[in-house]
């Protein structure tokens, strides 16, 4: 069963490198032609239910844009996206949190967004607090949290609620190495559950090789390679070494 289906997706963003001056806009009588930059071009990806997939590529290649299209933050300029299952995203630290609510209140808020009943959320609270290691900080407003604390809470909520599809964009890189290792162990446990699909963007090639079964290499907005993680990452690293010589 397909969890994510991406067909011929393109994404253009309005160029802001050379914005029109007021004079040009007046002289053009409001007909100034906008310029666009293509970030994704004819992307076709099919991800099966239960797969663990890493998305790799250099900065600006289109990795994060692709993840944001999958979760609906961006709409594709053209093409189609199909998602089957309940989706949870960890794209930006603090996204999905209300800054004036406490950590505890945000647990309920996120659970409600996922469609969980109050009693279902309550049954998970202690596990979330214990895994996050936030202690009494769980009763402090989110706006007082450090980046590492936000990551701890966000990751704990996301993995305890066990969505069908989990999207992660680099946020695990925030914080201390011990907690990062703890996160990957939790993801390994989730990975064993055949119904959960995990897709993550990372610059950690060891994690991409060891954790994900499959890697997708995005280069200049296109799928450059897609296959077994060890092979894709090896080729990607070889190209990086060549380009840096």
N, C-alpha and C positions, 0 to 999 in steps of 0.2 A: 504493500500500500504506500502511495506517495504521500509524504508529509509536506513537502514543498515542491512546487512546480513553477519554474520560471521560463517563460517562452518569449524569445526575441525582445528582451527588455532593453530599452535605451533610456538614458537620462541626460537631459541638458539643463545647465544652469545659466542664468543670465550673467554675462561677463561684467565684472566691475573694475577691470584693470584700466580701461579707458572710458570712464563715464562721460557722457556728453556735458558740455558746459551750457550754462543758461543761454549764452549767445547763440550756440549752435541749435539749441532747442527752439529758440525764437525764430531764427532764420529758416528752420526747416518747417515752420508752421505746424508744429506738433506731430510731424510725420517722421521724426528721427527714428531710424531703423535700429532696433535693439540687436546686440550681438550676444551669441550664446556659445558656451563651451560644452562639449560633449564629455561626460564623465563615464558613462557606461554605453557600450555599443553592442547590440545584438547578443545579449547574454542569454544563454540557454543552459539551465541547470535543473536536474531532477534529483531530489534527495528522498531516499526511502525512509519510512518510519523506522526508528530505532538506530539510525546511523549516527556516528559521531564524525563531524566534518570540521576541518580547520580551513580558514580562508587566509592565504598569505599573499604578500606582495609589498612593494616599496611604498613609502609615503606618497599619497596622491594617486595611487594606482586605481582606486575606486572600491576598495574593500569595504570601508565603512559606509559608503554610499549604497552599496549593494545590501548590506545588512539593514540599513534604514528603509530601504524599499521593501524588503521582506516583511518588516514589522509594521509598515504603514506610515512611518514618519514622513517619507517622501512618496509621491505618486510618480510612477514611471511616465516619461514623456510619450513612450509608446511601448507596446508589448503587454503581456498579461502575467499576473502572479496568482497562484492558487495555494491556499494554506488549509491543511486538514488537521484540526486539533486546537487545543487551548495553548496559546502562545504567551511566553513571559520573556521580557527583554531586560538585559543589563547593558545599556549602551553608554550612558553618561552617569557619572557619580551624582547622585541626588535626583536623577530623573525618576519620576513616579513617586517621589516623596513630597509631602507638603512641609515646607521649612518651619512653619510655626507649630506644627504638631510634634508631640514627643515620638521617640522611637516606638514605644508601645502603641500609640495611636496610629502610627503609620503602618504597623503590622496589620491592624484591623482594616485600615484604608486599602492597603494592597490586596488583602484577602477578599475584600468586597469587590474590587475591580476584577479579580479572577473569578468571581461568581460563587465564592464559598459562603456557606452559612456561618452565623456567629459561633455556633457550637463547634463547627469544624475548625474555625480559626483559633478558638480558645484551646482546643486540644493540641495545637501545634506551637503555642506561644513559648512554653518552657524550653522546647527543643531549639527554637530560634534564638532565644536569649543565651542558652548554654553554648550553642555553636558559635555565635557571634562574639562571645567573651566580652560583652559590653557591660555586664553587671548593672550597677545602679544608673549608669548613663542611659539605659533604656527609657528612663523617665524624664530625660532632658530633651528640649526641643532639637529637632534635626539641624537647625541652623547653627547650633553650637558644636556640631560634630566635625572632626577632621576628615580628610579624604579617606584615610584608612578606616575610620569608624563607619563612614557611609558605605564603603565597599563591604565591610563585614556584615552590616545589617542587610544590605541589598542582596548579597549572595546567600545569606542564611534564609531570607524570606523566599527567594527564588527557588532554591533547592529543596526546602522543606515542603513547599506547596506542590512540588512535582508537576509542572505543566507538561503537556504533550511535546511541546517544542520549546527549547531554551536557547536564546540568542545572547551571546556574550561578546562584547567588544573591548578587549584590552584591560578591563577594569581589575582583573585579578592581579595585574602587574603592580597595583597600588598596595602599599603596606609591607609588612615584614615577611621574610622568606618562610618562616615557620607557618604563618597563616596561609600563605600561598600553597605550600605543600598540603596543608589541611584541606584547602579548597579542591585541589586536584584529586585527593583521595576521595572526597565526597562525590566528585564528578565520576570517578571510576565506579563507585557504588551505583550511581544512577545509570551509568552506561550499561550495567548488567541487566537493567530492566528493558526488555525488548521494545516497549512502547514509547520510550522517551527518545526524542531526536535532539541532538546537541550540535549547534553550529557556533563556532567562535572565531573571531579575528584575533590574531596574535603576531607579535614579533619574536616570541619565544619559540625558536625552532625545535628545541628539545621537547617542549610540551606538544608542539604540533606533530612531531614524529611519534612520540611515545603514547600520547593519549588518543589522538584521532586516528580512526581507521582509514580515513580518506582525506586528501588535501586538494583544494582548488586554488590554483595560482592565477591571480588577477594581474594583468599587465596592461597598462595604458587603457583601462576601461574594458578590456576583453578577457575572456577565459583563455589563458595561454596554455594551461595544462590542467588535467583533472584525472586523479587516479590514486593509487596506493600512496599513503603518506610518505613512507621512507624514500620512494623513488622521486616523487614530486619535490620534496624538500631538498634532497640531494642535488637535483638539477637546478633548483632555485638558488641554493647557496653557491654552486659552481658559477652561475652567471654573475652573482654579486661579487665574487672574488675576482672574476675577469674584468668586470666594469670598474673595480677599484684599483686595478694595476696601472 
